[in-house]
């Protein structure tokens, strides 16, 4: 995990406790269980090109003695390069998965399919929370992406059409000119 993200998560976990804040009773079950919930991605790095699809999976594990009801997993994409805007909806049409209750000491595997949209250095991770009454969020390790810019001569299959139409016009013009000369 990125040291900055780990530090941020640690600070977020410590500040409410240090200030004497407590969570409402409706969140107690998830908050207590969240310490025993983990999310791990099956990969740590991928190199790809813009427009390419790739897949990976995450494993959500409930290591507590209590079932986790209403679990939500959400895919997140962010850029490590300043000035690069990332719209996660462009990367995947299914970024949120609502799960059935996860029994105690059980795990579930979630498959994610993503299409690289931006070039540069990016990070993908999965965050997990409960559907109702909690502020607790557990994040996975990061999947670091190196996305190369793809330069294509035939963007979208247009090259044959872009060559054929002018060639056909040139041939028809030449044929018409030849026929006129012949008729004179």
BAFI-3210 file (N, C-alpha, C; in Angstrom, 3 decimals, decimal comma, padded with zeros to 6 digits):
// residues 184
n [1|2|3|4|5|6|7|8|9|10|11|12|13|14|15|16|17|18|19|20|21|22|23|24|25|26|27|28|29|30|31|32|33|34|35|36|37|38|39|40|41|42|43|44|45|46|47|48|49|50|51|52|53|54|55|56|57|58|59|60|61|62|63|64|65|66|67|68|69|70|71|72|73|74|75|76|77|78|79|80|81|82|83|84|85|86|87|88|89|90|91|92|93|94|95|96|97|98|99|100|101|102|103|104|105|106|107|108|109|110|111|112|113|114|115|116|117|118|119|120|121|122|123|124|125|126|127|128|129|130|131|132|133|134|135|136|137|138|139|140|141|142|143|144|145|146|147|148|149|150|151|152|153|154|155|156|157|158|159|160|161|162|163|164|165|166|167|168|169|170|171|172|173|174|175|176|177|178|179|180|181|182|183|184]
n.u [000,852|000,477|002,524|001,539|-001,251|-001,668|-000,897|-002,852|-005,191|-004,607|-004,524|-007,184|-008,462|-007,532|-008,074|-010,967|-011,194|-009,298|-010,409|-012,488|-014,839|-017,638|-019,119|-022,490|-024,903|-025,991|-023,922|-022,108|-021,799|-020,754|-018,475|-016,936|-016,542|-015,203|-012,532|-011,707|-012,089|-010,899|-009,550|-008,176|-006,280|-005,667|-003,458|-000,568|000,659|000,212|000,904|-000,190|-002,012|-003,708|-007,155|-007,089|-008,477|-008,521|-008,428|-008,970|-009,063|-010,669|-010,483|-012,643|-012,578|-014,046|-013,015|-014,049|-016,156|-018,735|-021,433|-021,364|-023,620|-025,173|-022,968|-020,909|-018,951|-016,630|-015,124|-012,273|-010,472|-007,529|-005,286|-001,743|-000,319|-000,028|-002,531|-003,839|-006,972|-009,217|-011,962|-013,696|-016,001|-015,687|-013,829|-014,921|-018,074|-019,407|-018,918|-019,646|-020,534|-023,070|-023,265|-024,402|-025,107|-022,082|-020,890|-019,538|-016,033|-015,752|-015,108|-015,254|-014,935|-014,434|-014,837|-013,360|-013,586|-011,862|-011,272|-008,562|-008,341|-007,043|-003,686|-000,568|000,590|-001,274|-003,602|-005,514|-008,011|-010,024|-012,716|-014,504|-017,585|-020,376|-023,876|-025,743|-025,759|-022,951|-019,635|-017,349|-014,798|-013,056|-010,104|-008,523|-005,291|-003,179|-003,470|-001,157|-000,914|000,619|000,036|000,364|000,469|-001,455|-000,765|-002,414|-002,738|-004,955|-007,504|-010,274|-010,978|-011,185|-009,327|-009,319|-011,640|-011,019|-008,978|-010,106|-012,354|-011,352|-009,671|-011,492|-012,994|-011,000|-010,380|-012,884|-013,106|-010,901|-011,654|-013,985|-012,855|-011,196|-013,133|-014,528|-012,564|-012,320|-014,808|-014,848]
n.v [-001,169|002,227|004,490|007,057|006,789|004,792|006,169|008,180|006,629|005,570|007,896|008,741|006,684|006,975|009,617|010,042|008,388|009,494|011,958|011,306|010,613|008,616|006,009|005,825|003,465|001,897|001,461|-000,051|-002,871|-003,247|-001,580|-002,791|-005,220|-004,397|-004,187|-006,737|-007,256|-007,720|-006,660|-007,761|-007,414|-009,378|-008,797|-006,631|-004,901|-003,641|-003,348|-001,617|-000,442|002,499|002,032|-000,717|-003,623|-005,067|-007,494|-008,181|-009,464|-009,145|-010,090|-010,376|-010,724|-011,946|-012,020|-012,069|-013,084|-012,580|-012,268|-010,211|-007,921|-006,443|-005,566|-003,451|-003,135|-001,087|000,119|002,074|004,605|006,406|009,057|009,262|011,220|014,690|016,934|015,201|014,296|011,941|010,026|007,760|006,378|006,104|004,142|001,757|000,248|-001,048|-000,383|-000,595|-003,047|-004,786|-006,855|-010,064|-010,929|-011,527|-014,389|-015,244|-015,673|-016,177|-015,814|-013,910|-013,722|-011,168|-010,259|-007,962|-005,960|-003,794|-000,930|000,719|004,176|006,621|007,783|007,243|007,164|005,327|004,372|001,722|000,721|-001,096|-000,232|-000,965|-001,005|-000,808|-001,078|000,298|002,742|003,373|004,697|003,489|002,429|000,143|-000,320|-001,817|-003,229|-001,513|-001,471|-000,877|000,942|001,198|002,981|003,152|005,565|005,108|005,103|005,213|004,418|003,624|004,565|003,379|001,786|003,287|003,786|002,143|003,159|005,880|005,820|004,469|006,000|008,576|007,437|006,062|008,252|009,611|007,670|007,471|010,117|010,193|008,157|009,329|011,612|010,392|009,125|011,341|012,505|010,510|010,525|012,935]
n.w [000,000|-000,704|001,058|001,763|001,532|003,425|005,746|005,794|006,151|008,666|010,255|009,945|011,282|013,886|014,791|015,411|017,701|019,412|019,898|021,457|020,303|019,471|017,604|016,350|017,712|015,643|013,931|015,204|014,910|012,262|012,424|014,416|013,178|010,902|011,445|011,124|008,500|005,262|002,103|-000,834|-003,792|-006,725|-008,223|-008,534|-010,295|-013,636|-017,051|-019,831|-022,765|-023,967|-024,480|-024,315|-022,815|-019,561|-016,914|-013,465|-010,096|-006,892|-003,501|-000,911|002,482|005,393|008,482|010,952|013,760|013,242|010,881|007,917|006,971|004,064|002,357|000,379|-002,463|-004,128|-007,044|-007,662|-009,435|-009,870|-010,808|-010,749|-011,827|-011,905|-013,105|-014,826|-015,620|-014,416|-015,184|-013,580|-014,445|-017,159|-017,316|-016,356|-016,599|-014,631|-011,553|-008,940|-006,617|-005,062|-002,383|-001,152|002,281|004,008|005,357|008,640|008,859|006,148|002,601|-000,448|-003,965|-006,282|-009,619|-011,838|-014,723|-016,784|-018,848|-020,193|-020,243|-019,910|-020,406|-018,705|-015,272|-013,091|-010,465|-009,207|-006,939|-004,541|-002,565|000,417|002,124|004,459|003,687|005,267|007,847|008,621|008,926|008,368|006,206|004,242|002,506|-000,357|-001,267|-003,645|-007,212|-009,466|-012,434|-015,594|-018,230|-021,591|-024,212|-027,071|-030,368|-033,322|-036,747|-038,058|-036,806|-035,325|-037,558|-039,898|-041,884|-044,355|-045,624|-045,783|-047,646|-049,811|-050,777|-051,845|-053,791|-055,424|-056,389|-057,805|-059,768|-061,114|-062,073|-063,786|-065,594|-066,677|-067,926|-069,820|-071,389|-072,435|-074,072|-075,958|-077,176|-078,589]
ca.u [000,000|001,188|002,711|000,668|-002,606|-001,658|-000,861|-004,166|-006,132|-004,262|-004,978|-008,649|-008,889|-007,111|-008,628|-012,232|-010,974|-008,557|-011,305|-013,512|-016,061|-018,032|-020,060|-023,822|-025,086|-026,311|-022,697|-021,189|-021,513|-019,850|-017,215|-016,157|-016,172|-014,343|-011,144|-011,408|-012,411|-009,773|-009,774|-006,886|-006,321|-004,826|-002,288|-000,061|001,034|-000,193|001,311|-001,151|-002,137|-005,044|-008,125|-007,010|-009,226|-007,813|-009,260|-008,324|-010,073|-010,429|-011,040|-013,139|-012,539|-014,601|-012,281|-014,692|-017,097|-020,069|-021,677|-021,393|-024,776|-025,197|-021,619|-020,796|-017,576|-016,607|-013,865|-011,815|-009,326|-006,973|-004,040|-000,599|000,269|-000,820|-003,091|-004,551|-008,313|-009,677|-013,381|-013,777|-017,110|-015,185|-012,977|-015,733|-019,498|-019,862|-017,904|-020,164|-021,160|-023,789|-023,093|-025,215|-024,363|-020,873|-020,850|-018,323|-014,867|-015,930|-014,567|-015,878|-014,060|-015,131|-014,103|-013,483|-013,080|-011,599|-010,655|-007,672|-008,831|-006,027|-002,303|000,189|000,696|-002,564|-003,812|-006,866|-008,203|-011,412|-013,127|-015,645|-018,305|-021,699|-024,942|-026,474|-025,328|-021,548|-018,640|-016,161|-014,453|-011,826|-009,567|-007,605|-003,979|-003,337|-003,042|-000,494|-001,008|001,426|-000,765|001,069|-000,337|-001,536|-000,861|-002,927|-002,947|-006,299|-008,370|-011,664|-011,215|-011,531|-008,286|-009,734|-012,613|-010,324|-008,169|-010,949|-013,232|-010,623|-009,182|-012,641|-013,300|-009,928|-010,565|-014,070|-012,776|-010,012|-012,448|-014,853|-012,009|-010,782|-014,291|-014,807|-011,572|-012,611|-016,031|-014,633]
ca.v [000,000|003,499|005,010|008,214|006,276|004,098|007,191|008,819|005,698|005,488|009,140|008,718|005,719|007,399|010,918|009,965|007,770|010,432|013,055|010,773|010,400|007,230|005,810|005,452|002,041|001,206|001,161|-000,796|-004,194|-003,131|-000,979|-003,813|-006,248|-003,861|-004,468|-008,092|-007,362|-007,348|-006,709|-007,905|-007,567|-010,502|-008,277|-005,368|-004,021|-003,987|-002,436|-001,760|000,706|003,103|001,266|-002,147|-004,122|-006,022|-007,975|-008,573|-009,803|-008,776|-011,048|-009,777|-011,767|-011,628|-012,826|-011,908|-014,126|-012,095|-012,052|-008,810|-007,696|-005,249|-005,148|-002,807|-002,992|-000,026|000,249|003,457|004,847|007,751|009,310|009,696|012,341|015,912|017,485|014,196|014,076|010,563|009,790|006,310|005,799|005,753|002,956|000,560|000,557|-001,647|-000,069|-000,867|-004,366|-004,984|-008,267|-010,719|-010,965|-012,352|-015,125|-015,172|-016,449|-016,530|-014,852|-013,912|-013,184|-010,288|-010,056|-006,605|-005,750|-002,368|-000,502|001,862|005,345|007,671|007,310|007,719|006,307|005,340|003,412|001,203|000,015|-001,409|000,167|-001,745|-000,440|-001,396|-000,315|001,156|003,189|003,292|005,552|002,659|002,017|-000,636|-000,247|-002,875|-002,814|-000,825|-002,040|000,229|000,814|002,009|002,986|003,829|006,217|004,281|005,873|004,327|004,978|003,221|004,785|002,957|001,103|004,279|003,884|001,659|004,083|007,134|005,604|003,996|007,033|009,441|006,639|005,834|009,525|009,852|006,731|007,873|011,351|009,797|007,415|010,292|012,440|009,536|008,892|012,574|012,633|009,508|010,902|014,146]
ca.w [000,000|-000,767|002,416|002,008|001,735|004,710|006,795|005,806|006,764|010,077|010,892|009,955|012,281|015,217|015,195|016,151|019,002|020,236|020,260|022,336|019,537|019,324|016,519|016,797|017,934|014,396|013,199|016,056|014,358|011,121|012,849|015,106|012,205|009,850|011,799|010,685|007,083|004,402|000,665|-001,504|-005,238|-007,148|-008,936|-007,994|-011,406|-015,001|-018,122|-020,922|-023,664|-024,019|-025,261|-024,015|-021,661|-018,716|-015,806|-012,220|-009,108|-005,498|-002,553|000,320|003,508|006,705|009,451|012,257|014,173|012,918|009,447|007,474|006,089|003,222|001,981|-000,921|-002,961|-005,135|-007,774|-007,768|-010,319|-009,707|-011,510|-009,949|-012,558|-011,756|-014,335|-015,608|-015,095|-014,592|-014,926|-013,394|-015,196|-018,485|-017,166|-016,129|-016,469|-013,381|-010,552|-007,610|-006,491|-003,814|-002,056|-000,142|003,547|004,001|006,627|009,456|008,404|004,733|001,649|-001,762|-005,015|-007,212|-010,871|-012,374|-016,075|-016,916|-020,099|-019,969|-020,961|-019,814|-020,352|-017,559|-014,095|-012,406|-009,396|-009,027|-005,673|-004,222|-001,220|000,888|003,262|004,683|003,049|006,192|009,146|009,006|008,295|008,187|004,844|004,173|001,143|-000,762|-001,749|-004,925|-008,479|-010,168|-013,884|-016,498|-019,456|-022,682|-025,242|-028,268|-031,612|-034,362|-038,074|-038,427|-035,655|-035,500|-038,830|-040,915|-042,912|-045,680|-046,192|-046,088|-048,848|-050,915|-051,343|-052,777|-054,923|-056,312|-057,050|-058,775|-060,886|-061,859|-062,787|-064,887|-066,568|-067,357|-068,795|-070,926|-072,244|-073,158|-075,151|-076,956|-077,890|-079,391]
c.u [000,894|001,321|001,791|-000,762|-002,695|-001,670|-002,219|-005,200|-005,876|-004,748|-006,495|-009,179|-008,603|-007,823|-009,967|-012,058|-010,269|-009,451|-012,434|-014,827|-016,374|-019,063|-021,431|-023,948|-025,337|-025,061|-021,770|-020,824|-020,531|-018,503|-016,336|-015,680|-015,187|-012,872|-010,735|-011,772|-011,189|-010,175|-008,410|-007,097|-005,355|-003,580|-001,822|000,342|000,495|000,371|000,383|-001,122|-003,557|-005,930|-008,117|-007,841|-008,333|-008,716|-008,375|-009,430|-009,668|-011,094|-011,390|-013,240|-013,100|-013,928|-012,885|-015,611|-018,537|-020,238|-021,700|-022,577|-024,565|-023,836|-021,624|-019,317|-017,602|-015,206|-013,517|-010,574|-008,832|-005,624|-002,963|000,102|-000,602|-001,348|-003,806|-005,886|-008,742|-011,163|-013,565|-014,918|-016,698|-014,385|-013,783|-017,188|-020,073|-018,775|-018,357|-020,879|-021,778|-023,797|-024,150|-024,432|-023,197|-020,768|-019,514|-017,264|-014,992|-015,266|-015,335|-014,927|-014,903|-014,257|-014,402|-012,885|-013,011|-010,994|-009,836|-008,108|-007,792|-004,640|-001,635|000,271|-000,592|-002,610|-005,280|-006,903|-009,694|-011,660|-014,402|-016,254|-019,632|-022,760|-025,596|-025,653|-023,874|-020,708|-017,379|-016,007|-013,127|-011,373|-008,594|-006,202|-004,183|-002,837|-002,466|-000,493|-000,001|000,718|-000,047|000,070|-000,319|-001,712|-001,283|-003,085|-004,398|-007,233|-009,794|-011,957|-011,536|-010,530|-008,724|-010,717|-011,935|-009,450|-009,066|-011,776|-012,460|-010,085|-010,308|-013,009|-012,269|-010,075|-011,776|-013,826|-011,885|-010,760|-013,350|-014,053|-011,566|-011,948|-014,639|-013,836|-011,889|-013,836|-015,841|-014,141]
c.v [001,226|004,059|006,192|007,770|005,576|005,102|007,878|007,924|005,574|006,717|009,153|007,760|006,203|008,656|010,788|009,376|008,733|011,571|012,597|010,529|008,917|007,149|005,480|003,935|001,281|000,837|000,252|-002,148|-004,138|-002,583|-001,991|-004,862|-005,722|-004,070|-005,847|-008,318|-006,944|-007,475|-006,754|-008,093|-008,668|-010,065|-007,000|-004,402|-004,569|-002,918|-002,687|-000,510|001,254|002,255|-000,219|-002,478|-005,072|-006,378|-008,292|-008,928|-009,294|-009,834|-010,311|-010,899|-011,218|-012,552|-012,720|-013,094|-013,757|-011,978|-010,552|-008,632|-006,452|-004,717|-004,570|-002,687|-001,997|000,113|001,718|003,537|006,256|007,847|009,744|010,878|013,582|016,383|016,476|013,936|012,657|010,506|008,280|005,644|005,423|004,457|001,679|000,972|-000,050|-001,460|-000,353|-002,209|-004,469|-006,482|-008,767|-010,707|-011,951|-013,054|-014,944|-016,112|-016,896|-015,470|-014,967|-013,237|-012,373|-010,076|-008,658|-006,577|-004,255|-002,101|000,754|003,023|006,463|007,051|007,884|006,679|006,450|004,256|003,023|000,523|-000,204|-001,004|-000,591|-001,040|-001,179|-000,492|000,672|001,490|003,046|004,317|004,755|002,263|001,276|-000,618|-001,393|-002,320|-002,178|-001,677|-000,883|-000,064|001,716|001,919|003,823|004,446|005,330|005,169|004,914|005,091|004,724|003,351|004,388|002,298|002,028|004,316|003,329|002,608|005,388|007,004|005,273|005,103|007,980|008,685|006,395|007,104|009,831|008,932|007,106|009,152|011,045|009,057|008,359|011,165|011,638|009,311|010,139|012,754|011,670|009,868|012,126|013,825]
c.w [000,000|000,654|002,734|002,282|003,083|005,862|006,924|006,473|008,266|010,826|010,994|011,018|013,698|015,681|015,917|017,549|019,942|020,702|021,159|021,620|019,485|018,213|017,083|016,907|016,641|013,613|013,979|015,467|013,212|011,557|013,542|014,120|011,176|010,157|011,307|009,222|006,285|002,944|000,009|-002,996|-005,636|-007,909|-008,257|-009,096|-012,726|-015,925|-019,298|-021,793|-023,580|-024,925|-024,969|-022,776|-020,873|-017,548|-014,608|-011,241|-007,732|-004,630|-001,272|001,344|004,822|007,716|010,850|012,554|013,844|011,401|009,142|006,528|005,232|002,832|000,566|-001,265|-004,115|-005,724|-007,951|-008,649|-010,056|-010,400|-010,540|-010,606|-012,387|-013,118|-015,211|-014,936|-015,413|-014,240|-014,804|-014,166|-016,614|-018,449|-017,029|-015,946|-015,193|-012,327|-009,139|-007,614|-005,101|-003,530|-001,084|001,159|003,462|005,351|007,356|008,881|006,950|003,861|000,343|-002,744|-005,985|-008,440|-011,406|-013,776|-016,313|-018,287|-019,815|-020,855|-020,992|-019,854|-019,115|-016,464|-013,299|-011,334|-009,382|-007,659|-005,460|-002,775|-000,857|002,096|003,415|004,085|004,010|007,432|009,513|008,280|007,983|006,726|004,917|002,725|000,896|-000,964|-003,121|-006,085|-009,275|-011,662|-014,566|-017,851|-020,509|-023,646|-026,482|-029,479|-032,722|-035,661|-038,485|-037,226|-035,987|-036,833|-039,983|-042,072|-044,270|-046,373|-046,610|-047,336|-050,038|-051,552|-052,259|-054,002|-055,918|-057,064|-058,116|-059,988|-061,733|-062,655|-063,975|-065,980|-067,353|-068,309|-070,020|-071,900|-073,052|-074,323|-076,299|-077,790|-078,766|-080,724]
res [x|x|x|x|x|x|x|x|x|x|x|x|x|x|x|x|x|x|x|x|x|x|x|x|x|x|x|x|x|x|x|x|x|x|x|x|x|x|x|x|x|x|x|x|x|x|x|x|x|x|x|x|x|x|x|x|x|x|x|x|x|x|x|x|x|x|x|x|x|x|x|x|x|x|x|x|x|x|x|x|x|x|x|x|x|x|x|x|x|x|x|x|x|x|x|x|x|x|x|x|x|x|x|x|x|x|x|x|x|x|x|x|x|x|x|x|x|x|x|x|x|x|x|x|x|x|x|x|x|x|x|x|x|x|x|x|x|x|x|x|x|x|x|x|x|x|x|x|x|x|x|x|x|x|x|x|x|x|x|x|x|x|x|x|x|x|x|x|x|x|x|x|x|x|x|x|x|x|x|x|x|x|x|x]
***
